[in-house]
Amino acid sequence: MNIVPQMPNAECRMPSGNPQSEIRNPQSSGSSRRKLRLINPHSALSTITMPEIIRKMTFSRRGLFMPLNLAICAAVVPDGWDVEIVDENITDSPHEAVADVDVVGIGAMTTQAKRAYEIADQYRALDVPVILGGIHPSALPDEALQHASIVCKGDAEATLPRALRDLDAGQAKPLYDWTEVPETPIATPRKDLLDPAEYLVFNPIQTTRGCPHSCTFCTTPAIFGKRFRQREIGDIIDEISEAYERFGSKVFIFSDDNVAGNHAWAMELFERLKPLKVRWASQCDILIANNDRLLAAMRDSGCIGLILGLESPKNETLAESGKQYAKAETYIERIKKIQSYSISIWGSFIFGFDSDDWRDCAAAVRFAQRADLCMSCYPILTPYPGTVVFDQFRREGRLLTTDWDKYNGATVVFLPVKMTIDQLRHAQMAAFHEFYTPRSAIKRLKALPLKKNSYLANFAIYRGLTYYYSKRGRPLPRFSDFAEPDAEQRIARSLGEKFPG
């Protein structure tokens, strides 16, 4: 989960010659104040595009998460700049470039890169300097520079202010790297530039960045460093308090890869949270189960749920994924320990590692059901740029495409080893279907204590799946399809594809 200050990203052809000679000085416009437009490109991962029944349950919100990355960018611009945020995920039509600003900044994850580049090209054609940043441009700065005047690599706090000041002075460089100023503190985002009514989650709080683990599929270590970096706890408390005063917020998402990676720091944070009487959820590694004091502090500070990146209940797959600290045989015991502190668990399992076939995918679902996980997700392994698996698959010639729109966790963009592409796609959807059936939900969630929100979420997901397949006249996917004599035909029908003959 990489909801971090990912600054601008975009696609536009860099004219030949010295890149710096193509960067216009914003002050040449003659205005004493300059204007920066920050743009969040459209992404299917950031937009609520579900059946009407689910849209009603989300109070007609158009966006999932507010663009925290751009709100942080807005907070760190130098004096003398006016800032606006444009979020394509909550607009009725695509953004159109207009040369009414001095600089444009575009933030992009990989699934947004293609659209980001299109927007950037449009602005550069109007002679407006474009700054790109975020996870994708940080991983592939040379590619991003084909469409941008400047690329900000990594943290916006350590890159964007320098880039804007240098632009003002006519001395901008093509690349600004956060590691050049690594001790720059994590900033408090400017949420006043966004409308809370547009987002399902308007108050995500970032508390940490970086991770020392070496998971082969994760971008965090390469982009944000291999050590935990913590935000000032006082700033976190102030942001939460302000959200309560301004918006009445009492439930928060800590949008971190590992909110409790540093146990001592996390203990201090949770102690400071207790008097606020808030409820919160976040993401952690399973090692928190080794620390009862930490779990008690999490519960007492208002923790209601955690996402655990479990990846697989199979040790061979865990080793392949780089999770050297995790042992599958300890998973159930550790999960039950965390749950004993009244903390619900959402498990994340990745399908498509080289050691897995469809039976391993089915085993992951059965494990999630035995563990009484309240929620679970099953993304297809996606070799994002900046990860070990991206480099591995590129070296082995197994990347099927670099169409970044398809790097979404639901499309197979590499050649699997023990499954066909269609088998992997079918296994993913069978996993969602079988985990979220009403029978499965009742067995996992129990009657008491009543987990109302979890029941509603499980129902919404199952209703969405059945709606999707019924509207298309396709049979719901099941793991039993793989064992039938006509397995290929069954899988093809469920996927909506024609079977030869």
N, C-alpha and C positions, 0 to 999 in steps of 0.2 A: 504494500500500500504506500506510493511516492507522492504524497501531497506536500510538496516542499517548495520554497521559493524557486520556481523554475522560471527564469526570466525569458524574455522574448525569443521567438523563433519564426522564420519565414522563408519563402522561396522566390528568388529573383536572380537574373543573370548579372554577375559582376562584370562591368565593362573592363576591357583590357587596359593594361597600364597599372600605375601605382594605385592600390585600393584607397589610400588615404586622400589622393587627389580627388576622389569621387565623393567625399563626405563634405556636405555643405555645412558651413558654420551657421547654427541657428540664429545668431545675433544679426546675420545679414538681412533678416526680415525687417529690422528696424524697430521692433517692439522691445520695450524695456523688460517685459516678462515674456518668457517662452512657454510654449504649450506642448505637453507630452501626452500622447494617446496610447494607452495600454490596451492590447487586444487579446482576448481569449478565443482562439479559433474553435469552430464547431467540432465536437467529438461525440460519437455515439455513446461513449462511456460517461459523458457528463450531462446527458439529456434524458429526461423521462419520456420515453416513447413506448408506453404500455397500454393495454386495453383500458377502456373507459372506467371500468370498475376500480382499477388500481389507481388511475389518475385521481378519482374522487377520494380515495383513501389517503392520497398525498396532498389533499387540499389544493389541487390544481397547480401545484408548483411545476415550473417548467424546467428547472435545473436541479441536479442532485446536490452538488457541493458548490458553494460560492468559490470563485477563483482566488484562493488564499495566496497563491504565488503573486498575482498582480496587486493584491491589496498590500502585500509586503513591499513590492516594488514602489508603490505609490508612497509608502511611508518613508522611503529613504532617498527620495529625490532631493537635490540641493535646493537651497533658497533661490527664489526667483523663477520657479517653474510652477505652472498650473497643470493639474493632472486630471484626466478622465479615464474611466475604464469602460470598454465596450466588450460585452460577453455575447458572442454569437449563439451560445447555447440557450439563451432566453429571448431571442429576437425572432420575429416572424419571417425575416428574409436575411440572406447573407449580407455581411458588411460590404459596403462599397467605398473604395478609397477616395478621399477628398483632400486636397492639398491645403487644408486650413489649420494645420499644426506644424510645429517645428521639427518634431521627432516622433517616430512611432516605435513602440516596443511591443514585441509579440512573444508570448510564452507558450511553449509546446512540449507536451509529451510525444512519444513516437506516433501514437494514433492521430495526433493533430498536425504532424509535420507537413503533410502534403498540403492541407488547407492553409497552414501558416505560411508556407512558401508562396502560395498563390497571392495571398494578401500582401506579402512583402514585395513581390514583383510589381504589383499594382502601384504601391506607394513609391517605389524607387523609380518607376517610369514617370512619376510626377515630380521627381527630384526631391523627395522627402527622405532624409536619412532613416534607416531602419536598424533597430537593435534586436537581435534574436537571443533568446536564452531559454532555459529549462533543461529537462533531462535529455531530450533528443539532440539539440544543438550542442550541449555540453559533451555528449558522447561522440558526435560527429561534427566538430567545428569546421572542418574543411568543406564538408558538404553544405553546411549552413551558410558559410561565407560566400557561396555562389549566389545567395539570395539576400544578403544583408550587407550593410555597411560595417556593422560591428557584431561580434558574438560575445556574450557574457557567459562564461563557463562556471557553473556551480552557483554558489550563493549570490543572490542579488545584492545583499548588503555590502559585500566586498568588491562588487564589480560595477553595478549601475551608477552609483554616484561618481565614481572616477571617470566612467565613460562619458557622462553628461558634462562634467566639468571640462574634460579634454575637448569635447565637441565645441563647447563655448569658446575655448581658447584656440580652436583650429588645429589641435594637436592630437586628434583621436587616433587610436591604434585599432587594427582589425580585431584583436582578441584581448579580452580581459579575463584573467583567471583568478578565482577566489583564493587559491593557494598562495597568491602573492601577498595577501593580507589575511592570513588564516584566523586571526584572533578577533575579527570583527564580530560583534555580538548579534544574535538573532533578534530581529526587529519585531515590534508590535504592529500588526497590520492596520491599515486605514479602511475600516468597514463602512465609514460614512459615505463612500462613493458608490455603494451598492444598495439594492432594495431587498430587504429580508423576505418580502412576500414572494419573491421569485424562486427561492431555494428551499429544498427540503432540509438541508443542513446549512444554516447560515453562520453558525458560530463554531467552526472548527478551530481548535487551539493547537498551535505547534509548540512543543516543549523541548524537543531534541532533534539533532541531525546526526548522520553518520552511523556506522555499524562496524564492529570488528570481526563479525562472522564472514565467512567466505562462501556464501551460497552462490552456486554457479549461474543461477537464473536471475539474480538480483542486481539492479543498477546502483544501489545505494553506495556500496564501498568505493566504486570507481568514480562516482560523480561527487559524493559528499564526504568521502574520507573513511578510513578504517578505524576510527575511534569515535566514541560517543561524545558529542558536544551538547552541552546543556544550556538552555536559556536561563536568564536571571529569574529566579523564582518570584521575586517581587513583581516583575513585569507580567508574569503569568497570572498572578493573583489580581493584579490591577485590570488586566484584560477581561478576566472572568467577572469581576465586580462591575466593570463598566457595561458588559453585555447584559447583566442582570438589571442594572439601573436603566439602560436605554431601551432594551428589548424584552425585558422580563424573562430572560433565558435562565433556566435552572438545570437544563440537560446539555451536556457538551460532548463533543468528539475530540479527543486528543489525537490529532492527525499525524502520528509518529510511526516510524517503522518499529520502534521498540521503546515504549514510554518508560519502562522500568529496567532498561539494560544496565544502568548504573544503580545498583540497589541502594547504596547510601544516599545518593542524591534523590532518588525516587522517594525514599522514606521521608526526607525533609519536605519534599513537595506535598506528599499526601498528608503530613501533619498540618501543613499550612492550609490545605483544602478543607479540613474537617469543620472549622467554624463557618464556612460558607454554605454548608448544607446543600451542596449541589449533587447531581448524579452525572456520571460520566462513563464513557466507553473508550477503548483504545486497542492497540495491538501490542503484543509482547511475544517474547520467546518462552518456551515451556520451562526454562530454567527457574522461573519465579516459583515453581512448585517446591523448590528446595528451601524456600525461606518463609517460614510460617509468620514471622513478624511482619514481613513485607506484605503477605497476603492479608493479614489482619488490618494493616494500615490501608491497603487498597479498599477493602470492604468498608472500613469505618469512614473513609474519605468520600464514599459515594460511588465506588465502582460497581456498575451493574452488568458489565459484559466486556469480554476481551476476544479479539481475533487472534488465533494461534496459527502460525504458518506451519502446519504439520507435514504437508507435502505428500507423505505416504506412510502407511503402517508397515513398511517393508524395509529392512535395514540396507539391502543392496541398493535400493532407490535413494535412501537417505544419504548413503555414501556418494552416490553419483551426483546428488544435488549439492554436495558440499556441506551438508549439515553434520559435521563431525561430532558436534556436542550432543546430538540427539540419538537416542536408542529406542527403537520401536517397541521393544518389550516393556519399556517403562511408561509408555504413553498413557495407557488406561489408568494406572495408579496415579500419575501426576495430574491427569485431567480431573479425576475424582477428587484429588486433594484441592485443586482450585475451586471446583464446584462446591465443596464442603463449606467454603466461605461465602456462599450465596452469590457467586459470580458466574454468570452464564458464559458459555463458550461457543464461539463461532469458529469452526475449523475450516482451513483452506488446504485443499489437496490439489496437486498439479498432475495432470495426465499427459503422458507422452514421453517420459524418460526412456532411454534405450533399453533398460532392464525390464520394462513393463509391457504386458499384453492386456487384452480386455479383461481377463480374469483378475488381474491386479487392480484394475479400475473398479470392478465390482466389489472386490475385497475392501477397498477404501470406503465405499458406501456402507457396507455392512459394519465396518469398524466405527464409522461415524454414528451409526444407529445404536450400536452397543454402548458407545461412550455417552449416549444421551446428549449429543450436541444440539443446541437449540437451533442453530443455523449452520449451513455448510455450503461451500462453493467449490467448483471443480474446473478451474481454468485450464485450457490447453497450454502446454509448455510453449512459451513465446520467447524466441532468442532476441531480446531487445539489444540494440547497439549499446556497447558498454559492459556487456555481461560476458562471462566465460563461455557460455554456450553459443553466443553469437560468433565469437572468434573461432570456436571449435567447428561449428557447422559450416561456416564460410571456408575454413581451411579444408574440410572434408568434402566440399562441394555439395552440401545437403540443403542449402538455402534455396527454396523454391521461388522466392520473390523478395524484392525490396520495395514493394508497394506498401508504404508505411500505414496506409489505411487498414490493411489486413493484419497488422500487429496489434490485435485486440483481445487476445485470450480466448477467442471463439473460432478463429480460423487457423487451419494448419498451414504454416508457412515454411515448414521444413520436411524432410523425408524421414518418417519414423522408421524404426528398426523392426519391431515385433508386431506392428499393426499396419494395415493399409490406412491411407488418409481417411477414407470413409468409415472404417472401423473406429478410428480415434474420435471422429466427430460424433458418431453414434454413441460411443461409450460416454462421452461428456453429457449428452442430452439424456441418456438413460439414467445417469447418475442423478441429475437434477430431478427427473421425474420420480424415480423410486425413493429418493430421500424425502421429497416433499409431499408424498401422498398423505391424505388425511390419516390413514392407519399408522403410517410411520410417525407422523407428528404427534398423535395421541400417545403412542408408546414412548416416545422420547421425552415429551414435555410433561407427561403425567397430569393428574387432575389437581393435585395440591403440591406445593403452593401454586396458585393459578398464575401462569405466565401469559397474561393477556396480550401484551405486545408481540411476544414470540408467536403465539397462535395466529394473530392477525397477519404477521409477516409471512408465516408458513402458508396460510390460506391464500394470500395475495400472489405468492410465487406459483403455487400450484394452479390457481385460477388462471394466471397469465399463461402458463404452459399449455393447459387444456384449451384455452381460447386460441392460442397461436396455432396449434395443430388442427383443431376442428375447423377453423376458418380456411385452412389450406387443404382440408380433406385428406390429411395424412395421419397414419396410425401413431399413437404415442410410442416412444422408444422404450424398449425393455432389454435388460441384459440377457434374458432368456432367448431373445432373437438370435444371439450368436450361436446357440447350441442347436438351432433348428436346421433340418436338411436344406431348406431354402433360405439360409441366412443372408446370402447376398441380396436376394430379391427383397426380403423384409427390410434390410438396412436401407436399400435404395428407395423403397417406398416411403419409409419414415423420413428420409432426407429430402424427399421430393424430387428424386432423380429417376430417370428412365433406366430400366434394366435391359441390356441388350437381349433381343430375342423375346 
